[in-house]
């Protein structure tokens, strides 16, 4: 089990982990088992580097089997990939009239027709039943096929060798990451912590710290955990994470509202939003043992902060703190001997005899008292950075920037880069911005109304001021780091890879990871979307929908369960019930030449939960792409080939009703990987302008190549055109976003 999990971690980084003790020989000639492994892996779309091939050649056949099994598990070769329709690339000609006629046929109990396994009677001369693997009326599958056409991919992905050192370096990089970990990194970190000892290193992010604290407490070392808890907010974050599994402090009302909204249904008789709300409220109730209550009481009592400062920190989440204080019986523990500080804290907190910094800022800002406002903001550089743009519009750019320059060296590097990236969008009076509220779905927000007070020249000046200020600040930071090297190599691919700042992906990438905003070129004329769900679940009604939204210059179109055939797109049929344990699948074929001829601009890939609740866990979506035509099984309609998979993601968390997982730029013939949640039960709920806003946000992101170029300029490094350099930065290196964040010098 240990090696399987560690293999999965390494595969996400385009590598295979082989422990040194597993390599028992130094044979040069390929053994029979290695040749068979290589052949099987190539059918899945992978091959091995020379060093990895040599290492695999000298491990036991059992480990080779494990490597192959992990690849097959991740690629889902043992899942059911059979769609509803056989040869679904040819339209069946079914219409709404067929569904209406079948409905009345079954309501009235008319016996003329074909009775299927599900009990539905299909009238003659409606659906061509010979073309279906299940019931065309209720979407229940009956027939299941296996993968037939595999190994059609036009290129193989090269896997590298990972040793214990590579694994430990990756483990440490996750702990040291200077930006919040996404779902894939969190999952990898949890697996690493389960099987590897915790290294002694500084942990940069509070969210990462919660995972470490949880591990320490599970191991019975609460005293060690207490050293990491510096403020009451750290305690609150940990307690909330244990209760909800969410690393950010999300308000209970937000979680309840989201759960209720996900349970909403178009049809009132199927709507379960009210019961879902009640269940969510029950799930969020707090219950703690005496041991846990004493642990938290000690943490608060022994904290090295003034009581007034602790109360001010607790104030923004006062409602949540009141609930936790009651559930943890802190009032009772505060009366015990030795808990005098906790007693004083309870008294000050409940009587609210403390000042709140934010209220002072808001008050002085409303009074237009610039000197007092900036004096307060300088006390907290991070919050000053987050409110910089709005303060430039409120107080004027010159004065605001002058004050900000005094403390910019104290601002975390990730915030400095964020300012540089988003200034272009913020100061555009016509640009709607994409935001994702904590616990919500992606939304568009209108430009700041104060932008209308300024003309275009003034707004352009503000953009330039921010850009010059932030670039100068980062160059100073890079220059302050001594570097004995003289040359640097920057892989050209890095200029297409954005720096991962502010992205909190909620899906897991089990195949080699890609950063949001990464662009995948299309080799042939066809892209095939796929969705698989229901693995390991009992047979039941569970309706997930694969759809795409096609944007033209003056109109839009969709391809979904309600419109199986449209210009350039063909759907494989709507499955609404899953078979027992093996899951089911849907596909959409996208013909780029036809879309280009029809002058389509973008195609947005989406999946939706039509059933009550959010998208089901372990649902996998992605797309296939090959230079050569990808076949569809004539016998069963199975159209999945792991060797053609460009990218896939797996849903593990309670995301939303709808998820955008990619956008095809028809003219450029490339796919942009992005993740955007939305609240629609069907693709019609997608706001395409919101997708455009997110694309603009991703486009504005600083790419890794430019960041390294900035480093080279600041440190006097010569950029070379080959890898014979003192510092080498390749696309393989950039696959670990946590390592890339180490360039953000604080």
VENPE-V641830 format. One line per field, one symbol per residue. ss: DSSP state (~ for helix, > for strand, _ for the rest). psi: psi as a letter, one per 20 degrees, with the letter a starting at -180 (. if undefined). burial: I if it has 9 or more other C-alpha atoms within 8 Angstrom, else O. A space follows every 10 residues. Layout:
ss: ???
psi: ???
burial: ???
This chain:
ss: _~~~~~~~~~ ~~__>>>__~ ~~________ _~~~~~~~~~ ~~~__>>>_~ ~~~~~~~___ ~~~~~~~~~~ ~~~~~_____ ____>_____ _____~~~~~ ~~~~~~~___ ___>>_____ >>______~~ ~>_>_____> >_________ ______>>>> >>_~~~~~~~ ~~~~~~____ __~~~~~~~~ ~~~~~_____ _____~~~~~ ~~~~~~~~__ _~~~~~____ _~~~~~~~~~ ~~~~______ _~~~~~~~~~ ~~_____~~~ __~~~~~~~~ ~~~______~ ~~~~~~~~~~ ~_____~~~~ ~~~~~__~~~ ~~~~~~~__~ ~~~______~ ~~~~~~~~~~ ~_____~~~~ ~~~~~~___~ ~~~~~~~___ ~~~~~~_~~~ ~~~~~_~~~~ ~~~~~__~~~ __~~~~~~~~ ~~~~~~____ __>>>>____ _>>>>___~~ ~~~__~~~~~ ~~~~~~~~~~ ~~~~~~~~~_ ______>>>> _~~~~~_>__ ______>>__ ________>> >____>>>>> >>>>>____> >__>>>>>>> >>___>>>>> __>_>>__>> >_____>>__ _>>>>>>>>> >~~~~~~__> >>>>>>>>>_ _________> >>>>>_____ __________ _~~~>>>>>> >______>>> >>>>>____> >>___>>>__ __~~~__~~~ ~~~~~~~~~_ __>~~~~~~~ ~~~~~__>>> ______>>>_ __~~~_~~~~ ~~~___
psi: gghgghgggh hhkkrppoqh ihoialphpp rghggggggh hhhijrrqrg hgggghikrq hhhggggghg ghghikijrp kpahpqliip qijqrhhggg ghghghgikp ioapprhiiq poqqkepnhi iqjbpigikp qhqprrpgnq kiqiqppppr ppahggghgg ghhghipjrp qahghggggg gghhiqqoqo qpohqhhhhh hggggghhjk mhhhhhhinh rhhggggghh ghhijpiqnp qghggggggg hhiqqgphhi pkhghhgggg gghjqppqrh ghghghgggh hjpmqqghgg hhhhghkggh hgghgghjkh hghiiqpikh ghghgggggh ilmqqpghhg ggghghikng ghghgghhhn hghgghjggh hhhgiqgggg hghhhhjhii pqhhhghggh hihghgjoii ppqpqnqoia rpqpqqqphi hiiqrhgghh gggggggggh ggghhhgghi opoiqhqppo phhiijoqpn pjpmpjqpoh rpqqqpippo qphbippoqq pprjpjqqpr onoqpprqpp prgjrrrqoa hinhproiqp qjqopiqqro hiarqqqppo ohggghhjkq gqpppqqqoh rqaappqjpp qaqqpqhqpp qpphgijpjp ohiipgqqqp phrneahqpp jqppoggilq ppprooqrkp hrhiipohhh ghhhghghhi qprhghghhg ggghjkqppr jrjmrhppor hghiinhhgh iiinp.
burial: OOOIIIIIII IIIIIIIIOO OOIOOOOOOO OOOIIOIIOI IIIIIIIIIO OIIIIIIIIO OOOIIIIIOI IIIOIOOOII IIIIIIIIIO OOOOOOOIIO IIOOIIOOOO OOOOOIOOOI IIIOOOIOOO IIIIIIOOII IIOIIOIOII IIIOOIOIII IIIIOOIOOI IIIIIIIIII IIIIIIIIII IIIOOOOOOO OOIIIOIIII IOIIIIIOOO IIOOIOOOIO IIOIIIIIOI IOOOOIIOII OOOIIIIIII OIIIIOOOOO IIIOOIIOOI IOOIOOOOOO OIIIIIIIII IOIOOOIIOI IIIIOOOOOO IOIIIIIIII IOIIIOOOII IIIIIIOIIO OOOIOOOOOI IOOIIOOOII OIIIOIIIOO IIOIIOOIIO IIIOIIIOII IOIIIOIIOO IOIIIIIIII IIIIIIIIIO IIIIOIOOIO IIIIOOIOOO IOOOOOOOII OIIOIIIOII IOIIIIIIIO OOOOOOIIII IOIIIIIIII OOOOIIIIII IIIOIIIIII OIOIIIIIII IIIIIOIIIO OIIIIIIIII IIOOOOIIII IOIIIIOIII IIIIIIIIII IIIIIIIIII IIOIIIOOOI IIIIIIIIII IIIIIIIIII IIIIIIIOOO OIIOOIIIII IIIIIIOIII IIOOIIIIII IIIIIIOOII IIIIIIIIII IIIOIIOOOI IOIIIIIIOI IIIIIIIIOI IIIIIOIOII OOOOIIOIII IOOIIIIIII IIOIOO
